[in-house]
Amino acid sequence: MIAKRTRASGTGLERLCARDWMRSTDTECGVELLEARLHGRAYHKHRHDTYAVCLTTVGVLAFDYRGATETSMPGQVVVLHPDEAHDGYAGDEVGFGYRQLYVDPALVFEAIQALSRRPRALPFVREPVTDNQKLAAAVKSAFESPHEPLAIDSLIVQLADGLLEADPSYRETPSPRRLDATAVRRARQYLDAQKARVVHSSELEAVTGLNRYALARQFRIMCGTSPYRYLLMRRLDYAREQLGRGRFLADVALETGFADQAHFSRAFKGAFGITPALYRALNAHSPVGGA
């Protein structure tokens, strides 16, 4: 594993703890791996557009999620659904360590359709801290296997199977209404190519053949988020890449279609839990080398 940019939210501390570090891979085939060791209140409230599946390895990981305070001990797994706000902090003075996967919900959706006998919506794990061994094994295998397409295919099946098992109400979950998966894929491909600007609803209607309201509903069923949030995260991911290259914040804000630097900073912190400036500082503290 290499010290790279991360989809994780970074640190909320005004100054970085010398003991804190993060390592991550780039996103490949819809999956990103992150490993970290942190202390204190590490993450501000934020939300991802992916599933986040986290295996606690050291200490006590605490977080506020869906109106409750949760804790995860070593060996336990945390499952966060796309677009669900959460933070993160150490439950004691020792700090906490974890390994985490960020997974494209559309991949989970497609795997679940293959595993199920009829169309299914994305599973929702209502108890975010679980002892589910299938999910724990999936996280472990992801860090032990090569980050290659066939290995990732197997990983997605493992995760889908574990998520289905961890959602006991899934059998009673109604099947989604008519879903034009091809149209949703066209929308995603179009948004993926528009990382530096605002996209209008009429553009997606022209690309997909669906009206904006039908597309918004179907996009969320398959991707776990809205077209707006999906595009915003692609713009912010692009911003992370530019920050990693030492670009000025004002230039990055303008290049990614934000009205000004203040607007960009607010959006960045809401997505990653850290200001752009602190993001660069944390990455500068990341240890180099594999784990």
Phi, psi and omega per residue, in radians:
M1 nan 2.526 -3.068
I2 -2.000 2.714 3.106
A3 -1.388 1.820 -3.049
K4 -2.318 -3.077 3.014
R5 -1.109 2.774 -3.110
T6 -2.396 2.545 3.058
R7 -1.281 -0.287 -3.136
A8 -1.135 2.920 -2.916
S9 -1.477 -0.175 3.139
G10 1.486 -2.810 -3.085
T11 -1.938 2.486 3.136
G12 -1.645 0.019 -3.117
L13 -1.275 2.573 3.107
E14 -1.172 -0.541 3.033
R15 -2.342 2.519 -3.029
L16 -1.305 2.469 3.026
C17 -1.375 2.346 -3.085
A18 -1.089 -0.370 -3.129
R19 -1.496 -0.191 -3.076
D20 -1.437 2.436 3.086
W21 -2.711 2.804 3.068
M22 -2.489 2.532 2.989
R23 -2.369 2.457 3.110
S24 -2.625 2.859 3.010
T25 -1.697 2.847 2.905
D26 -1.199 2.784 3.090
T27 -1.265 2.147 3.119
E28 -2.239 2.225 3.105
C29 0.930 0.609 3.059
G30 1.459 0.185 -3.107
V31 -2.300 2.360 3.034
E32 -2.181 2.433 3.113
L33 -1.911 2.407 3.111
L34 -2.355 2.402 2.986
E35 -2.238 2.408 -3.076
A36 -2.632 2.739 2.970
R37 -2.335 2.118 -2.995
L38 -2.401 2.844 3.123
H39 -2.334 2.767 3.063
G40 1.140 -2.689 3.120
R41 -1.477 1.744 -2.971
A42 -1.460 -0.695 -2.990
Y43 -2.161 2.328 2.938
H44 -1.298 2.880 3.076
K45 -1.076 2.289 -3.108
H46 -2.820 3.084 3.095
R47 -2.596 2.515 3.119
H48 -1.747 2.954 3.012
D49 -1.860 0.381 -3.141
T50 -2.201 2.917 2.810
Y51 -1.241 2.430 3.005
A52 -2.069 2.070 -3.116
V53 -2.090 1.993 -2.936
C54 -2.115 2.245 3.041
L55 -1.797 2.009 3.108
T56 -1.263 2.276 -3.086
T57 -1.951 -0.497 -3.077
V58 -2.524 2.461 2.991
G59 1.217 -2.732 -3.095
V60 -2.089 2.059 3.063
L61 -1.645 2.092 3.122
A62 -2.023 2.608 3.121
F63 -2.815 2.684 3.084
D64 -1.771 2.250 -2.982
Y65 -2.704 2.176 3.093
R66 0.946 0.724 3.035
G67 1.431 0.144 -3.135
A68 -2.356 2.724 3.033
T69 -1.657 2.218 -3.093
E70 -2.042 2.664 3.045
T71 -2.327 2.512 3.121
S72 -2.209 2.269 -3.140
M73 -1.749 2.887 3.124
P74 -0.914 2.298 -3.126
G75 1.653 -0.271 3.102
Q76 -1.547 2.787 -3.081
V77 -2.048 2.394 3.035
V78 -1.863 2.284 3.098
V79 -2.091 2.078 3.110
L80 -2.002 2.221 -3.123
H81 -1.352 2.644 3.082
P82 -0.943 2.496 3.048
D83 1.181 0.320 3.091
E84 -1.770 2.143 -3.089
A85 -1.219 2.478 3.137
H86 -2.810 2.854 3.006
D87 -2.199 -2.770 3.106
G88 -2.977 2.402 -3.135
Y89 -2.793 2.850 -3.133
A90 -1.303 2.383 3.112
G91 -1.463 -0.112 3.075
D92 -2.701 -3.069 -3.067
E93 -1.306 -0.266 -3.113
V94 -1.220 -0.458 -3.029
G95 1.557 -2.965 3.140
F96 -2.566 2.680 3.060
G97 -2.252 2.644 -3.133
Y98 -2.770 2.805 2.971
R99 -2.092 2.345 -3.003
Q100 -2.401 2.543 3.033
L101 -1.961 2.363 2.950
Y102 -1.903 2.120 -2.966
V103 -2.198 2.287 3.091
D104 -1.036 2.085 -3.115
P105 -1.030 -0.529 -3.140
A106 -1.100 -0.570 3.086
L107 -1.180 -0.748 3.093
V108 -1.090 -0.743 3.132
F109 -1.006 -0.842 -3.103
E110 -1.147 -0.673 3.121
A111 -1.145 -0.684 -3.124
I112 -1.164 -0.628 3.082
Q113 -1.087 -0.639 3.129
A114 -1.249 -0.568 -3.107
L115 -1.452 -0.343 -3.064
S116 -1.760 2.786 -3.132
R117 -1.512 -0.229 3.115
R118 -2.560 2.849 -3.099
P119 -0.961 2.425 -3.102
R120 -2.335 2.636 3.011
A121 -1.466 3.033 3.091
L122 -1.159 2.414 3.098
P123 -1.250 2.646 3.087
F124 -2.190 2.013 -3.126
V125 -1.490 1.821 -3.006
R126 -1.278 -0.484 3.041
E127 -1.717 1.775 -2.964
P128 -1.169 -0.375 3.083
V129 -1.871 2.173 -3.035
T130 -2.422 2.731 3.032
D131 -1.740 0.322 -3.092
N132 -1.003 2.028 -3.056
Q133 -1.306 -0.461 3.109
K134 -1.168 -0.724 3.124
L135 -1.218 -0.706 3.096
A136 -1.056 -0.757 3.138
A137 -1.145 -0.619 3.134
A138 -1.125 -0.761 3.132
V139 -1.123 -0.784 3.137
K140 -1.051 -0.784 -3.099
S141 -1.156 -0.568 3.136
A142 -1.101 -0.609 -3.128
F143 -1.472 -0.216 -3.130
E144 -1.801 -0.278 -3.086
S145 -1.741 2.754 3.071
P146 -1.160 2.590 -3.127
H147 -1.485 1.165 -3.069
E148 -2.088 2.758 -3.028
P149 -0.944 -0.818 -3.095
L150 -1.186 -0.643 3.092
A151 -1.141 -0.664 3.134
I152 -1.208 -0.631 3.065
D153 -1.000 -0.804 3.129
S154 -1.127 -0.683 3.131
L155 -1.079 -0.765 -3.119
I156 -1.084 -0.696 3.098
V157 -1.119 -0.755 3.084
Q158 -1.009 -0.828 -3.117
L159 -1.136 -0.756 3.138
A160 -1.066 -0.748 3.127
D161 -1.112 -0.750 3.133
G162 -1.170 -0.673 3.128
L163 -1.167 -0.677 3.086
L164 -1.092 -0.716 -3.137
E165 -1.208 -0.603 -3.089
A166 -1.381 -0.166 3.112
D167 -1.930 1.511 -3.036
P168 -1.114 -0.345 3.138
S169 -1.528 0.040 -3.002
Y170 -1.106 -0.554 -3.130
R171 -1.116 -0.469 3.136
E172 -1.619 -0.045 -3.134
T173 -1.215 2.212 -3.122
P174 -1.173 2.593 3.087
S175 -1.184 2.566 3.114
P176 -1.137 2.597 3.028
R177 -1.175 -3.124 -3.036
R178 -0.779 2.249 -3.103
L179 -2.209 2.122 3.076
D180 -1.647 1.484 -3.065
A181 -1.091 -0.590 3.136
T182 -1.124 -0.726 3.123
A183 -1.137 -0.710 3.120
V184 -1.113 -0.710 3.110
R185 -1.106 -0.690 3.100
R186 -1.103 -0.697 3.104
A187 -1.087 -0.776 3.137
R188 -1.085 -0.779 -3.131
Q189 -1.076 -0.683 3.122
Y190 -1.160 -0.790 -3.139
L191 -1.152 -0.628 3.108
D192 -1.038 -0.511 -3.097
A193 -1.551 -0.059 -3.067
Q194 -2.026 1.034 -3.015
K195 -1.424 -0.123 -2.997
A196 -2.110 0.338 -3.112
R197 -2.787 2.956 3.040
V198 -1.441 2.392 3.116
V199 -1.891 2.425 -3.130
H200 -1.655 2.659 -3.102
S201 -1.005 -0.643 -3.115
S202 -1.081 -0.540 3.105
E203 -1.137 -0.785 3.133
L204 -1.200 -0.595 3.071
E205 -1.078 -0.717 3.139
A206 -1.188 -0.647 -3.110
V207 -1.269 -0.653 -2.994
T208 -1.779 -0.432 -3.050
G209 1.422 0.066 3.095
L210 -1.821 2.616 3.021
N211 -1.303 2.837 -2.967
R212 -1.067 -0.539 -3.085
Y213 -1.374 -0.705 3.069
A214 -1.128 -0.703 3.131
L215 -1.133 -0.756 -3.134
A216 -1.032 -0.737 -3.140
R217 -1.166 -0.817 -3.087
Q218 -1.227 -0.596 3.112
F219 -1.087 -0.758 -3.137
R220 -1.170 -0.668 3.118
I221 -1.020 -0.752 -3.039
M222 -1.545 -0.588 -3.002
C223 -1.949 -0.153 3.073
G224 1.363 0.116 -3.138
T225 -2.700 3.105 -3.130
S226 -1.586 2.801 3.044
P227 -0.987 -0.657 3.127
Y228 -1.069 -0.880 -3.122
R229 -1.131 -0.646 3.135
Y230 -1.077 -0.828 3.135
L231 -1.148 -0.725 3.114
L232 -0.994 -0.758 -3.134
M233 -1.187 -0.584 3.088
R234 -1.183 -0.679 3.086
R235 -1.125 -0.701 -3.131
L236 -1.280 -0.588 3.032
D237 -1.075 -0.735 3.092
Y238 -1.107 -0.666 3.101
A239 -1.080 -0.704 3.115
R240 -1.033 -0.739 3.132
E241 -1.066 -0.738 -3.129
Q242 -1.196 -0.661 3.085
L243 -1.102 -0.649 3.114
G244 -1.128 -0.329 3.114
R245 -1.661 0.113 3.061
G246 1.470 0.282 3.139
R247 -1.209 2.651 3.091
F248 -1.225 2.532 -3.102
L249 -1.033 -0.759 -3.108
A250 -1.094 -0.674 3.134
D251 -1.183 -0.718 3.134
V252 -1.145 -0.715 3.125
A253 -1.038 -0.799 -3.125
L254 -1.165 -0.734 -3.078
E255 -1.195 -0.453 -3.121
T256 -1.737 0.234 2.941
G257 1.495 0.306 3.118
F258 -1.582 2.612 -3.061
A259 -1.094 -0.645 -3.141
D260 -2.820 3.078 -3.089
Q261 -1.131 -0.624 -3.133
A262 -1.132 -0.753 3.097
H263 -1.079 -0.768 3.114
F264 -1.058 -0.791 -3.107
S265 -1.113 -0.694 3.113
R266 -1.125 -0.754 3.141
A267 -1.158 -0.701 -3.141
F268 -1.092 -0.812 -3.124
K269 -1.161 -0.626 3.113
G270 -1.178 -0.459 -3.140
A271 -1.576 -0.634 -3.013
F272 -2.062 -0.109 3.092
G273 1.327 0.277 -3.086
I274 -2.638 2.563 3.061
T275 -1.239 2.747 3.100
P276 -0.978 -0.674 -3.129
A277 -1.132 -0.764 3.120
L278 -1.198 -0.546 3.079
Y279 -1.037 -0.803 3.134
R280 -1.132 -0.664 -3.141
A281 -1.148 -0.734 -3.135
L282 -1.116 -0.763 3.129
N283 -1.124 -0.545 3.086
A284 -1.162 -0.431 3.136
H285 -1.574 -0.070 -3.092
S286 -1.199 2.354 3.103
P287 -1.237 2.541 3.130
V288 -1.609 2.465 3.092
G289 2.058 2.954 -3.100
G290 -1.464 2.911 3.117
A291 -2.199 nan nan
